[in-house]
């Protein structure tokens, strides 16, 4: 799997899924899309369908995670964590492929991948 969830991130995802009354078949869909001031931005959302020809699916800490194959190139080796600190609260992507990120931290540039 291109991306790893920490136990803390999985706990927060379970909490949000419960609040939103997500169906048992829901998966956490993580992706990379064009946008932001540095070129790419992360996407997180819930989905009820996956396609084995287009998605990599794994189960981590009780959460089913789906990453489309195109995004997996940019997310290879990434760890998704959740911070709950005095000055920061939210999900944090620790991505070794990032070569530059914007000042606000919501978008990034990555190595060029040929696929």
SEFIMI-285894 format. One record per atom (N, C-alpha, C, O): atom name; x, y, z; residue in one letter. Coordinates in Angstrom, 3 decimals, padded with zeros to 6 digits, always signed. Atoms other than C-alpha are relative to their C-alpha. Layout:
<milums>
+------+----------+----------+----------+------+
| atom |       c1 |       c2 |       c3 | type |
+------+----------+----------+----------+------+
|   CA |        X |        Y |        Z |    A |
...
+------+----------+----------+----------+------+
</milums>
This chain:
<milums>
+------+----------+----------+----------+------+
| atom |       c1 |       c2 |       c3 | type |
+------+----------+----------+----------+------+
|    N | +000.846 | -001.195 | +000.000 |    X |
|   CA | +000.000 | +000.000 | +000.000 |    X |
|    C | +000.875 | +001.236 | +000.000 |    X |
|    O | +001.883 | +001.292 | +000.705 |    X |
|    N | -000.763 | -001.233 | +000.138 |    X |
|   CA | +001.265 | +003.435 | -000.906 |    X |
|    C | -000.004 | +000.830 | +001.270 |    X |
|    O | +000.956 | +001.552 | +001.539 |    X |
|    N | +000.181 | -000.881 | -001.142 |    X |
|   CA | +000.020 | +005.054 | +002.290 |    X |
|    C | -000.259 | -000.804 | +001.263 |    X |
|    O | -000.912 | -001.846 | +001.226 |    X |
|    N | +000.195 | +000.646 | -001.291 |    X |
|   CA | +000.082 | +004.096 | +005.958 |    X |
|    C | -000.742 | +000.944 | +000.936 |    X |
|    O | -000.415 | +002.128 | +001.016 |    X |
|    N | +000.710 | -000.759 | -001.029 |    X |
|   CA | -002.362 | +005.282 | +008.625 |    X |
|    C | +000.624 | -000.272 | +001.353 |    X |
|    O | +000.959 | -001.414 | +001.667 |    X |
|    N | -000.405 | +000.242 | -001.389 |    X |
|   CA | -001.175 | +005.809 | +012.171 |    X |
|    C | -001.241 | -000.419 | +000.783 |    X |
|    O | -002.369 | -000.222 | +000.331 |    X |
|    N | +001.111 | +000.405 | -000.849 |    X |
|   CA | -003.311 | +004.417 | +014.957 |    X |
|    C | -000.826 | +001.220 | +000.436 |    X |
|    O | -002.050 | +001.145 | +000.538 |    X |
|    N | +000.685 | -001.227 | -000.403 |    X |
|   CA | -004.146 | +007.970 | +016.046 |    X |
|    C | -000.894 | +000.527 | -001.125 |    X |
|    O | -002.017 | +000.960 | -000.868 |    X |
|    N | +000.809 | -000.427 | +001.147 |    X |
|   CA | -005.365 | +008.891 | +012.536 |    X |
|    C | -001.205 | -000.920 | -000.164 |    X |
|    O | -002.316 | -000.448 | -000.407 |    X |
|    N | +001.098 | +000.960 | +000.133 |    X |
|   CA | -007.461 | +005.716 | +012.369 |    X |
|    C | -001.063 | +000.249 | +001.065 |    X |
|    O | -002.256 | +000.160 | +000.777 |    X |
|    N | +000.959 | -000.294 | -001.066 |    X |
|   CA | -009.071 | +006.565 | +015.713 |    X |
|    C | -000.852 | +001.214 | -000.323 |    X |
|    O | -002.060 | +001.200 | -000.085 |    X |
|    N | +000.748 | -001.208 | +000.366 |    X |
|   CA | -010.066 | +010.031 | +014.488 |    X |
|    C | -000.935 | -000.280 | -001.169 |    X |
|    O | -002.057 | +000.227 | -001.200 |    X |
|    N | +000.840 | +000.350 | +001.148 |    X |
|   CA | -011.394 | +008.606 | +011.219 |    X |
|    C | -001.215 | -000.794 | +000.474 |    X |
|    O | -002.330 | -000.553 | +000.011 |    X |
|    N | +001.128 | +000.766 | -000.551 |    X |
|   CA | -013.534 | +006.104 | +013.161 |    X |
|    C | -000.989 | +000.921 | +000.703 |    X |
|    O | -002.201 | +000.742 | +000.583 |    X |
|    N | +000.868 | -000.951 | -000.704 |    X |
|   CA | -014.882 | +008.952 | +015.293 |    X |
|    C | -000.847 | +000.785 | -001.001 |    X |
|    O | -002.055 | +000.930 | -000.817 |    X |
|    N | +000.718 | -000.780 | +001.013 |    X |
|   CA | -015.814 | +011.022 | +012.222 |    X |
|    C | -001.013 | -000.881 | -000.739 |    X |
|    O | -002.130 | -000.441 | -001.012 |    X |
|    N | +000.923 | +000.913 | +000.686 |    X |
|   CA | -017.377 | +008.015 | +010.480 |    X |
|    C | -001.232 | -000.260 | +000.857 |    X |
|    O | -002.349 | -000.335 | +000.345 |    X |
|    N | +001.124 | +000.195 | -000.910 |    X |
|   CA | -019.523 | +007.423 | +013.551 |    X |
|    C | -000.903 | +001.218 | +000.050 |    X |
|    O | -002.127 | +001.088 | +000.023 |    X |
|    N | +000.777 | -001.246 | -000.016 |    X |
|   CA | -020.607 | +011.073 | +013.689 |    X |
|    C | -000.826 | +000.168 | -001.272 |    X |
|    O | -001.950 | +000.667 | -001.229 |    X |
|    N | +000.679 | -000.163 | +001.285 |    X |
|   CA | -021.552 | +010.986 | +010.007 |    X |
|    C | -000.878 | -001.194 | -000.365 |    X |
|    O | -001.451 | -001.243 | -001.453 |    X |
|    N | +000.815 | +001.204 | +000.236 |    X |
|   CA | -023.346 | +007.626 | +010.323 |    X |
|    C | +000.329 | -000.668 | -001.330 |    X |
|    O | -000.565 | -001.039 | -002.091 |    X |
|    N | -000.435 | +000.641 | +001.250 |    X |
|   CA | -021.288 | +006.170 | +007.474 |    X |
|    C | -000.395 | -001.473 | +000.007 |    X |
|    O | -000.324 | -002.123 | +001.050 |    X |
|    N | +000.330 | +001.430 | +000.077 |    X |
|   CA | -022.427 | +002.732 | +006.259 |    X |
|    C | +001.231 | -000.867 | +000.313 |    X |
|    O | +002.369 | -000.424 | +000.157 |    X |
|    N | -001.085 | +000.934 | -000.341 |    X |
|   CA | -020.352 | -000.275 | +007.345 |    X |
|    C | +000.916 | -000.268 | -001.198 |    X |
|    O | +002.080 | -000.623 | -001.017 |    X |
|    N | -000.780 | +000.273 | +001.213 |    X |
|   CA | -019.166 | -000.651 | +003.732 |    X |
|    C | +000.884 | +001.174 | -000.406 |    X |
|    O | +001.583 | +001.096 | -001.417 |    X |
|    N | -000.760 | -001.200 | +000.358 |    X |
|   CA | -017.542 | +002.800 | +003.731 |    X |
|    C | +001.499 | -000.238 | +000.059 |    X |
|    O | +002.001 | -000.995 | +000.889 |    X |
|    N | -001.460 | -000.003 | +000.013 |    X |
|   CA | -013.884 | +003.238 | +002.868 |    X |
|    C | +000.469 | +001.445 | +000.071 |    X |
|    O | -000.240 | +002.362 | -000.342 |    X |
|    N | -000.634 | -001.308 | +000.025 |    X |
|   CA | -011.593 | +006.178 | +003.436 |    X |
|    C | +000.721 | +000.101 | -001.336 |    X |
|    O | +001.637 | -000.672 | -001.615 |    X |
|    N | -000.640 | -000.196 | +001.303 |    X |
|   CA | -010.646 | +007.425 | -000.022 |    X |
|    C | +000.985 | +001.154 | +000.127 |    X |
|    O | +000.618 | +002.271 | +000.492 |    X |
|    N | -001.069 | -000.989 | -000.069 |    X |
|   CA | -007.333 | +009.273 | -000.136 |    X |
|    C | +000.570 | +000.163 | -001.397 |    X |
|    O | +000.835 | -000.819 | -002.090 |    X |
|    N | -000.515 | -000.238 | +001.328 |    X |
|   CA | -006.061 | +010.922 | -003.266 |    X |
|    C | +000.806 | +001.276 | -000.090 |    X |
|    O | +000.948 | +002.027 | +000.875 |    X |
|    N | -000.748 | -001.208 | +000.331 |    X |
|   CA | -003.987 | +013.623 | -004.874 |    X |
|    C | -000.669 | +000.580 | -001.231 |    X |
|    O | -000.943 | -000.136 | -002.193 |    X |
|    N | +000.632 | -000.672 | +001.126 |    X |
|   CA | -005.551 | +016.184 | -007.197 |    X |
|    C | +000.787 | +001.253 | -000.350 |    X |
|    O | +001.455 | +001.839 | +000.502 |    X |
|    N | -000.639 | -001.243 | +000.412 |    X |
|   CA | -004.207 | +019.078 | -009.203 |    X |
|    C | -000.701 | +001.153 | +000.701 |    X |
|    O | -001.926 | +001.175 | +000.821 |    X |
|    N | +000.587 | -001.164 | -000.649 |    X |
|   CA | -004.691 | +022.358 | -007.388 |    X |
|    C | +000.923 | +000.592 | +001.038 |    X |
|    O | +002.011 | +000.077 | +001.297 |    X |
|    N | -000.801 | -000.677 | -001.002 |    X |
|   CA | -003.414 | +024.704 | -004.764 |    X |
|    C | +001.117 | +000.805 | -000.646 |    X |
|    O | +001.331 | +000.729 | -001.856 |    X |
|    N | -001.033 | -000.891 | +000.543 |    X |
|   CA | -000.567 | +027.156 | -005.154 |    X |
|    C | +001.302 | -000.728 | -000.338 |    X |
|    O | +002.163 | -000.154 | -001.006 |    X |
|    N | -001.232 | +000.729 | +000.297 |    X |
|   CA | +002.132 | +024.452 | -005.345 |    X |
|    C | -000.188 | -001.120 | -001.018 |    X |
|    O | +000.782 | -001.790 | -001.372 |    X |
|    N | +000.201 | +000.980 | +001.063 |    X |
|   CA | +000.527 | +022.136 | -007.902 |    X |
|    C | -000.929 | -001.145 | +000.329 |    X |
|    O | -001.732 | -001.545 | -000.513 |    X |
|    N | +000.832 | +001.135 | -000.403 |    X |
|   CA | -001.147 | +019.310 | -005.945 |    X |
|    C | -000.570 | +000.255 | +001.382 |    X |
|    O | -000.011 | +001.008 | +002.180 |    X |
|    N | +000.540 | -000.021 | -001.348 |    X |
|   CA | -003.387 | +018.936 | -002.952 |    X |
|    C | -000.581 | -001.374 | +000.322 |    X |
|    O | -000.970 | -002.126 | -000.571 |    X |
|    N | +000.527 | +001.281 | -000.457 |    X |
|   CA | -004.544 | +015.974 | -000.889 |    X |
|    C | -001.514 | +000.055 | +000.048 |    X |
|    O | -002.104 | +001.114 | +000.263 |    X |
|    N | +001.436 | +000.111 | -000.190 |    X |
|   CA | -008.116 | +014.766 | -000.853 |    X |
|    C | -000.290 | -001.159 | +000.945 |    X |
|    O | +000.327 | -002.220 | +000.856 |    X |
|    N | +000.454 | +001.005 | -000.959 |    X |
|   CA | -009.795 | +012.819 | +001.944 |    X |
|    C | -001.518 | -000.019 | -000.044 |    X |
|    O | -002.154 | +001.035 | -000.040 |    X |
|    N | +001.453 | +000.089 | -000.023 |    X |
|   CA | -013.340 | +011.542 | +001.881 |    X |
|    C | -000.429 | -001.441 | +000.207 |    X |
|    O | +000.397 | -002.353 | +000.234 |    X |
|    N | +000.547 | +001.344 | -000.183 |    X |
|   CA | -015.600 | +008.570 | +002.415 |    X |
|    C | -000.703 | -000.424 | -001.275 |    X |
|    O | -001.324 | +000.391 | -001.956 |    X |
|    N | +000.586 | +000.561 | +001.206 |    X |
|   CA | -016.788 | +006.312 | -000.378 |    X |
|    C | -000.580 | -001.355 | +000.361 |    X |
|    O | -000.166 | -001.974 | +001.342 |    X |
|    N | +000.576 | +001.328 | -000.256 |    X |
|   CA | -018.898 | +003.171 | -000.548 |    X |
|    C | +000.360 | -000.996 | -001.092 |    X |
|    O | -000.038 | -002.159 | -001.031 |    X |
|    N | -000.354 | +000.891 | +001.109 |    X |
|   CA | -017.428 | +001.739 | -003.752 |    X |
|    C | +001.485 | +000.109 | -000.319 |    X |
|    O | +002.080 | +001.184 | -000.238 |    X |
|    N | -001.376 | +000.032 | +000.488 |    X |
|   CA | -013.988 | +000.689 | -004.921 |    X |
|    C | +000.015 | -000.818 | -001.287 |    X |
|    O | -000.905 | -001.590 | -001.557 |    X |
|    N | -000.164 | +000.721 | +001.257 |    X |
|   CA | -012.763 | -000.673 | -008.245 |    X |
|    C | +001.388 | -000.629 | +000.026 |    X |
|    O | +002.391 | +000.083 | +000.008 |    X |
|    N | -001.290 | +000.684 | -000.132 |    X |
|   CA | -010.021 | -003.308 | -008.046 |    X |
|    C | +000.942 | +000.276 | -001.157 |    X |
|    O | +002.154 | +000.111 | -001.015 |    X |
|    N | -000.875 | -000.309 | +001.126 |    X |
|   CA | -008.736 | -002.306 | -011.478 |    X |
|    C | +000.579 | +001.413 | +000.098 |    X |
|    O | +001.547 | +001.734 | -000.591 |    X |
|    N | -000.448 | -001.381 | -000.109 |    X |
|   CA | -008.299 | +001.337 | -010.417 |    X |
|    C | +000.507 | +000.384 | +001.392 |    X |
|    O | +001.209 | +001.384 | +001.537 |    X |
|    N | -000.321 | -000.357 | -001.384 |    X |
|   CA | -007.816 | +001.300 | -006.628 |    X |
|    C | +000.881 | -001.031 | +000.675 |    X |
|    O | +000.801 | -002.227 | +000.397 |    X |
|    N | -000.705 | +000.856 | -000.943 |    X |
|   CA | -005.384 | -000.089 | -004.112 |    X |
|    C | -000.774 | +000.111 | +001.302 |    X |
|    O | -000.996 | +001.213 | +001.802 |    X |
|    N | +000.806 | -000.001 | -001.224 |    X |
|   CA | -007.375 | -001.105 | -001.036 |    X |
|    C | +000.721 | -000.813 | +001.062 |    X |
|    O | +001.221 | -001.906 | +000.796 |    X |
|    N | -000.583 | +000.726 | -001.126 |    X |
|   CA | -006.025 | -002.095 | +002.356 |    X |
|    C | -000.830 | +000.278 | +001.237 |    X |
|    O | -001.636 | +001.208 | +001.256 |    X |
|    N | +000.645 | -000.253 | -001.282 |    X |
|   CA | -007.305 | -002.370 | +005.906 |    X |
|    C | +001.092 | +000.281 | +001.011 |    X |
|    O | +002.022 | -000.507 | +001.180 |    X |
|    N | -001.006 | -000.421 | -000.962 |    X |
|   CA | -005.335 | -000.522 | +008.556 |    X |
|    C | -000.690 | +000.476 | +001.274 |    X |
|    O | -001.489 | +001.412 | +001.239 |    X |
|    N | +000.576 | -000.354 | -001.303 |    X |
|   CA | -006.296 | -000.326 | +012.241 |    X |
|    C | -001.525 | +000.026 | -000.053 |    X |
|    O | -002.154 | +000.873 | +000.582 |    X |
|    N | +001.452 | +000.087 | +000.094 |    X |
|   CA | -009.875 | -001.318 | +011.333 |    X |
|    C | -000.631 | +000.951 | -000.998 |    X |
|    O | -001.858 | +001.037 | -001.056 |    X |
|    N | +000.501 | -000.930 | +001.009 |    X |
|   CA | -010.220 | +001.278 | +008.540 |    X |
|    C | +000.375 | -000.533 | -001.380 |    X |
|    O | +001.538 | -000.850 | -001.629 |    X |
|    N | -000.302 | +000.349 | +001.385 |    X |
|   CA | -010.518 | +000.296 | +004.882 |    X |
|    C | +000.416 | +001.277 | -000.716 |    X |
|    O | -000.293 | +002.283 | -000.682 |    X |
|    N | -000.573 | -001.162 | +000.676 |    X |
|   CA | -008.370 | +002.680 | +002.841 |    X |
|    C | +000.097 | -000.309 | -001.490 |    X |
|    O | +000.600 | -001.361 | -001.885 |    X |
|    N | -000.084 | +000.140 | +001.456 |    X |
|   CA | -008.678 | +003.163 | -000.931 |    X |
|    C | +000.807 | +001.169 | -000.565 |    X |
|    O | +000.550 | +002.332 | -000.251 |    X |
|    N | -000.814 | -001.001 | +000.684 |    X |
|   CA | -006.080 | +004.996 | -003.018 |    X |
|    C | -000.005 | -000.367 | -001.478 |    X |
|    O | +000.338 | -001.491 | -001.847 |    X |
|    N | -000.020 | +000.308 | +001.427 |    X |
|   CA | -006.461 | +005.289 | -006.780 |    X |
|    C | +001.455 | -000.144 | -000.460 |    X |
|    O | +002.363 | +000.446 | +000.126 |    X |
|    N | -001.363 | +000.341 | +000.433 |    X |
|   CA | -003.440 | +004.024 | -008.713 |    X |
|    C | +000.814 | +001.216 | -000.423 |    X |
|    O | +002.025 | +001.246 | -000.205 |    X |
|    N | -000.717 | -001.210 | +000.390 |    X |
|   CA | -002.544 | +007.450 | -010.126 |    X |
|    C | +000.522 | +000.734 | +001.252 |    X |
|    O | +001.677 | +001.158 | +001.293 |    X |
|    N | -000.405 | -000.677 | -001.237 |    X |
|   CA | -002.473 | +009.001 | -006.634 |    X |
|    C | +001.061 | -000.784 | +000.756 |    X |
|    O | +001.901 | -000.197 | +001.438 |    X |
|    N | -000.951 | +000.817 | -000.750 |    X |
|   CA | -000.494 | +006.086 | -005.243 |    X |
|    C | +001.445 | +000.320 | -000.377 |    X |
|    O | +002.346 | +000.153 | +000.444 |    X |
|    N | -001.353 | -000.389 | +000.405 |    X |
|   CA | +002.534 | +007.250 | -007.250 |    X |
|    C | +000.513 | +001.157 | +000.853 |    X |
|    O | +001.686 | +001.183 | +001.228 |    X |
|    N | -000.373 | -001.179 | -000.778 |    X |
|   CA | +002.549 | +010.536 | -005.315 |    X |
|    C | -000.038 | -000.254 | +001.505 |    X |
|    O | +000.559 | +000.494 | +002.280 |    X |
|    N | +000.158 | +000.284 | -001.423 |    X |
|   CA | +001.649 | +008.940 | -001.976 |    X |
|    C | +000.899 | -001.131 | +000.497 |    X |
|    O | +000.853 | -001.478 | +001.677 |    X |
|    N | -000.842 | +001.132 | -000.379 |    X |
|   CA | +004.199 | +006.103 | -001.973 |    X |
|    C | +000.886 | +000.359 | +001.189 |    X |
|    O | +001.678 | +001.299 | +001.121 |    X |
|    N | -000.803 | -000.226 | -001.200 |    X |
|   CA | +005.752 | +005.944 | +001.490 |    X |
|    C | -000.592 | +001.015 | +000.968 |    X |
|    O | +000.004 | +001.295 | +002.008 |    X |
|    N | +000.624 | -001.032 | -000.830 |    X |
|   CA | +003.379 | +008.542 | +002.965 |    X |
|    C | -000.629 | -000.600 | +001.250 |    X |
|    O | -001.184 | -001.698 | +001.218 |    X |
|    N | +000.650 | +000.362 | -001.254 |    X |
|   CA | +002.198 | +008.317 | +006.568 |    X |
|    C | -001.032 | +001.086 | +000.306 |    X |
|    O | -000.701 | +002.270 | +000.351 |    X |
|    N | +001.059 | -000.933 | -000.394 |    X |
|   CA | -001.136 | +009.926 | +007.477 |    X |
|    C | -000.162 | -000.087 | +001.510 |    X |
|    O | -000.473 | -001.146 | +002.055 |    X |
|    N | +000.093 | -000.073 | -001.452 |    X |
|   CA | -001.175 | +011.038 | +011.103 |    X |
|    C | -001.080 | +001.000 | +000.377 |    X |
|    O | -001.563 | +001.751 | -000.470 |    X |
|    N | +000.940 | -000.996 | -000.503 |    X |
|   CA | -003.570 | +013.041 | +013.247 |    X |
|    C | +000.650 | +000.711 | +001.171 |    X |
|    O | +001.106 | +000.079 | +002.123 |    X |
|    N | -000.574 | -000.815 | -001.065 |    X |
|   CA | -002.308 | +015.898 | +015.401 |    X |
|    C | -001.123 | +000.600 | +000.837 |    X |
|    O | -002.106 | +001.112 | +000.301 |    X |
|    N | +000.962 | -000.591 | -000.929 |    X |
|   CA | -004.236 | +017.021 | +018.463 |    X |
|    C | +000.801 | +000.707 | +001.080 |    X |
|    O | +000.870 | +000.267 | +002.227 |    X |
|    N | -000.901 | -000.735 | -000.878 |    X |
|   CA | -001.930 | +019.573 | +020.016 |    X |
|    C | -000.549 | +001.402 | +000.240 |    X |
|    O | -001.532 | +001.811 | -000.378 |    X |
|    N | +000.431 | -001.344 | -000.343 |    X |
|   CA | -002.278 | +023.032 | +021.486 |    X |
|    C | -000.037 | +000.923 | -001.218 |    X |
|    O | -000.992 | +001.681 | -001.390 |    X |
|    N | -000.099 | -000.905 | +001.153 |    X |
|   CA | -001.190 | +024.803 | +018.275 |    X |
|    C | -000.442 | -000.619 | -001.316 |    X |
|    O | -000.566 | +000.093 | -002.312 |    X |
|    N | +000.371 | +000.680 | +001.246 |    X |
|   CA | -002.243 | +022.198 | +015.683 |    X |
|    C | -001.004 | -001.090 | +000.277 |    X |
|    O | -000.862 | -001.863 | +001.224 |    X |
|    N | +000.964 | +001.097 | -000.077 |    X |
|   CA | -005.233 | +019.956 | +015.196 |    X |
|    C | -000.414 | -000.334 | -001.430 |    X |
|    O | -000.859 | +000.537 | -002.178 |    X |
|    N | +000.415 | +000.434 | +001.329 |    X |
|   CA | -005.915 | +017.947 | +012.075 |    X |
|    C | +000.886 | -001.097 | -000.543 |    X |
|    O | +001.846 | -001.525 | +000.098 |    X |
|    N | -000.764 | +001.060 | +000.653 |    X |
|   CA | -004.604 | +015.347 | +009.687 |    X |
|    C | +001.270 | +000.583 | -000.608 |    X |
|    O | +001.275 | +001.694 | -001.138 |    X |
|    N | -001.290 | -000.433 | +000.536 |    X |
|   CA | -000.972 | +015.588 | +008.634 |    X |
|    C | +000.554 | -001.105 | -000.884 |    X |
|    O | +000.681 | -002.255 | -000.462 |    X |
|    N | -000.619 | +000.924 | +000.939 |    X |
|   CA | +000.527 | +013.924 | +005.584 |    X |
|    C | +001.514 | +000.161 | +000.099 |    X |
|    O | +002.039 | +001.249 | -000.137 |    X |
|    N | -001.461 | +000.018 | +000.005 |    X |
|   CA | +004.198 | +013.003 | +006.021 |    X |
|    C | +000.414 | -000.751 | -001.266 |    X |
|    O | +000.493 | -001.979 | -001.286 |    X |
|    N | -000.209 | +000.552 | +001.332 |    X |
|   CA | +005.081 | +012.475 | +002.370 |    X |
|    C | +001.454 | +000.204 | -000.437 |    X |
|    O | +001.888 | +001.342 | -000.616 |    X |
|    N | -001.406 | -000.124 | +000.401 |    X |
|   CA | +008.697 | +011.710 | +001.358 |    X |
|    C | +000.186 | +000.463 | -001.446 |    X |
|    O | +001.307 | +000.783 | -001.842 |    X |
|    N | -000.090 | -000.404 | +001.398 |    X |
|   CA | +007.906 | +012.618 | -002.279 |    X |
|    C | -000.136 | +001.502 | -000.210 |    X |
|    O | +000.068 | +001.994 | -001.319 |    X |
|    N | +000.201 | -001.441 | +000.121 |    X |
|   CA | +007.228 | +016.288 | -001.561 |    X |
|    C | +001.348 | +000.697 | -000.130 |    X |
|    O | +002.254 | +000.480 | +000.674 |    X |
|    N | -001.232 | -000.781 | +000.185 |    X |
|   CA | +009.926 | +018.606 | -002.902 |    X |
|    C | -000.197 | +001.452 | +000.406 |    X |
|    O | +000.773 | +002.164 | +000.665 |    X |
|    N | +000.301 | -001.372 | -000.397 |    X |
|   CA | +008.170 | +021.872 | -002.041 |    X |
|    C | -001.461 | +000.055 | +000.427 |    X |
|    O | -002.316 | -000.586 | -000.183 |    X |
|    N | +001.394 | -000.205 | -000.390 |    X |
|   CA | +005.030 | +022.909 | -000.164 |    X |
|    C | -000.248 | +001.488 | +000.172 |    X |
|    O | +000.689 | +002.272 | +000.323 |    X |
|    N | +000.343 | -001.421 | -000.122 |    X |
|   CA | +003.181 | +026.195 | +000.106 |    X |
|    C | +000.082 | +000.424 | +001.466 |    X |
|    O | +000.191 | -000.416 | +002.360 |    X |
|    N | -000.102 | -000.540 | -001.348 |    X |
|   CA | +003.312 | +028.445 | +003.150 |    X |
|    C | -001.098 | -000.467 | +000.930 |    X |
|    O | -000.864 | -000.658 | +002.123 |    X |
|    N | +001.112 | +000.423 | -000.856 |    X |
|   CA | -000.103 | +027.368 | +004.400 |    X |
|    C | -000.016 | -001.512 | +000.209 |    X |
|    O | -000.737 | -002.010 | +001.073 |    X |
|    N | -000.101 | +001.448 | -000.180 |    X |
|   CA | +000.767 | +023.677 | +004.009 |    X |
|    C | -001.114 | -000.813 | -000.628 |    X |
|    O | -001.197 | -002.019 | -000.395 |    X |
|    N | +001.114 | +000.754 | +000.567 |    X |
|   CA | -002.324 | +022.738 | +002.020 |    X |
|    C | +000.264 | -000.530 | -001.405 |    X |
|    O | -000.535 | -001.311 | -001.921 |    X |
|    N | -000.331 | +000.544 | +001.315 |    X |
|   CA | -000.631 | +022.067 | -001.330 |    X |
|    C | +001.496 | -000.273 | -000.071 |    X |
|    O | +002.266 | +000.182 | +000.775 |    X |
|    N | -001.398 | +000.418 | +000.093 |    X |
|   CA | +002.666 | +020.617 | -002.532 |    X |
|    C | +000.404 | -000.255 | -001.434 |    X |
|    O | -000.438 | -000.397 | -002.320 |    X |
|    N | -000.592 | +000.444 | +001.259 |    X |
|   CA | +004.963 | +019.862 | -005.438 |    X |
|    C | +000.708 | -001.323 | +000.297 |    X |
|    O | +001.249 | -001.514 | +001.386 |    X |
|    N | -000.632 | +001.301 | -000.188 |    X |
|   CA | +006.294 | +016.345 | -005.908 |    X |
|    C | +000.935 | -000.278 | -001.170 |    X |
|    O | +000.931 | +000.421 | -002.183 |    X |
|    N | -000.849 | +000.458 | +001.092 |    X |
|   CA | +008.883 | +014.558 | -007.992 |    X |
|    C | -000.873 | -000.286 | -001.196 |    X |
|    O | -002.036 | -000.658 | -001.040 |    X |
|    N | +000.730 | +000.335 | +001.222 |    X |
|   CA | +007.816 | +014.103 | -011.596 |    X |
|    C | -000.027 | -001.512 | -000.161 |    X |
|    O | +001.004 | -002.175 | -000.040 |    X |
|    N | +000.152 | +001.433 | +000.194 |    X |
|   CA | +006.467 | +010.621 | -012.222 |    X |
|    C | -000.509 | -000.230 | -001.411 |    X |
|    O | -001.439 | +000.443 | -001.855 |    X |
|    N | +000.502 | +000.397 | +001.303 |    X |
|   CA | +006.053 | +009.056 | -015.637 |    X |
|    C | -000.833 | -001.251 | +000.188 |    X |
|    O | -000.344 | -002.271 | +000.673 |    X |
|    N | +000.880 | +001.167 | -000.132 |    X |
|   CA | +003.077 | +006.725 | -015.706 |    X |
|    C | -000.909 | -000.104 | -001.170 |    X |
|    O | -001.724 | -001.024 | -001.239 |    X |
+------+----------+----------+----------+------+
</milums>
